[in-house]
Amino acid sequence: MIVESPGRVGAGEVDVRGCLTRWSVLVLVLLSLGCAHRGPAPVTVVPGATEKGLASWYGNPYHGRRTASGEIYNMHELTAAHRTLPFGTRVRVTRRDTGAAVTVRINDRGPFVKGRIIDLSYAAAKKIHLDIDGVAPVKLKVLGTSAEQEPAPTPPPLAPKASEGACWWVQVGSFSDPDNARRSRNRLREAGETAVMMGGPSGTQRVRVGPFGSKKDAKKARRRLRSEWPAAEIVSCGG
């Protein structure tokens, strides 16, 4: 058996092992950079910028897992996931149906469901009662990236604020059996509709399509749905 000495490399020799090691490190660095960016590239923070859409929330089983920013997700902190806002951005989330609001810090990527623009932590969702409804129409307002003190949550007003813009849903039904509600929601989604389940009184589940920014659009959707869902009706956000 021939055993080679790991002595120094002569001036005219090439350290092949060293080159391979350096190339291996370079490849690993490039791969790690490629894996670190999931979803669309972050955008520049513009304080005062707004966005409207649907909000949802997430808790278990993600609690304790690593987020896209590298932080460990804590469902009891006021954080959220957004597709493009830079990590550390502070966003005011206001429900368009009740006016309740909360400020969160972006530390994760998501949601990746059509129509949804932000996923709140459980703690943030609870402050605006989204933990009960599951999904709700919201307006986001970018505050900046400073670690300012968390403002107290805005209590829900008696009616939606006109400045936030009225909105409407088309409710296709209210179900006492959650499984029937899920099947109805899935049927609507398969038909290309943006359908959600929302908690109702006495534990019922309401299945709705929308929300729509004008009553005219809601009426158009109701006409489209009436053939399959004859009980479909228009309800205002918060109703």
Secondary structure by P-SEA (a helix, b strand, c coil): cbbbbcccccccccaaaaaaaaaaaaaaaaaaaaaacccccccccccccccbbbbbbcccccccccccccccccccccccccccccccbbbbbbcccccbbbbbbbcccccccccccccccaaaaaaacccccccccbbbbbcccccccccccccccccccccccccccccccccccaaaaaaaaaaaaaaccccbbbbcccbbbbbbccccccaaaaaaaaaaaccccccbbbbcccc
